[in-house]
């Protein structure tokens, strides 16, 4: 049985990009604002590779926390469309 991680690092994002280039655990995403047909897709990638999705395209709602307890091997690459401001929580 693995450890239960309830806290970790964070990165505020508003555009497509790499969050971290190393293995770890995704805890979730707090979406503070979302408009203009927003979408988020999360990949296990240290670069911009889109071959290993953790969470496929979803439409986020503002003022919502998305609990995504997933481990990743290479890093976190997040693709955003529309207008999104979010905080990614990871350990």
C-alpha positions, -999 to 999 in steps of 0.1 A, spaced: 0 0 0 14 34 -10 17 66 10 -12 90 11 1 124 0 -21 154 11 3 183 3 30 192 -21 43 217 -45 23 240 -67 25 259 -99 1 286 -112 -6 282 -149 -26 301 -175 -11 287 -207 2 254 -221 35 243 -206 55 220 -185 48 220 -148 77 197 -137 102 175 -156 105 147 -130 85 118 -116 60 124 -89 23 125 -79 -4 147 -92 -27 157 -64 -52 179 -84 -59 212 -101 -77 242 -86 -93 262 -114 -99 298 -103 -111 311 -137 -123 295 -169 -139 310 -200 -138 311 -237 -145 274 -243 -118 263 -219 -102 228 -219 -74 211 -200 -54 180 -210 -27 165 -187 2 144 -200 30 123 -184 58 141 -202 90 161 -193 88 178 -227 59 185 -250 51 149 -259 13 141 -260 15 103 -262 8 94 -226 -23 112 -213 -31 112 -176 -64 130 -181 -78 135 -215 -95 167 -226 -120 181 -201 -139 213 -197 -130 229 -164 -154 251 -144 -142 282 -125 -139 279 -87 -136 241 -88 -110 217 -74 -103 186 -95 -89 158 -74 -66 138 -97 -46 113 -76 -23 100 -103 14 91 -103 35 102 -133 69 89 -144 84 116 -166 68 149 -157 37 170 -161 29 187 -193 -5 205 -194 -23 217 -225 -48 246 -220 -71 262 -245 -95 291 -240 -89 312 -209 -79 292 -178 -61 302 -146 -53 272 -124 -30 260 -97 -15 225 -102 -8 207 -70 18 179 -71 42 160 -49 
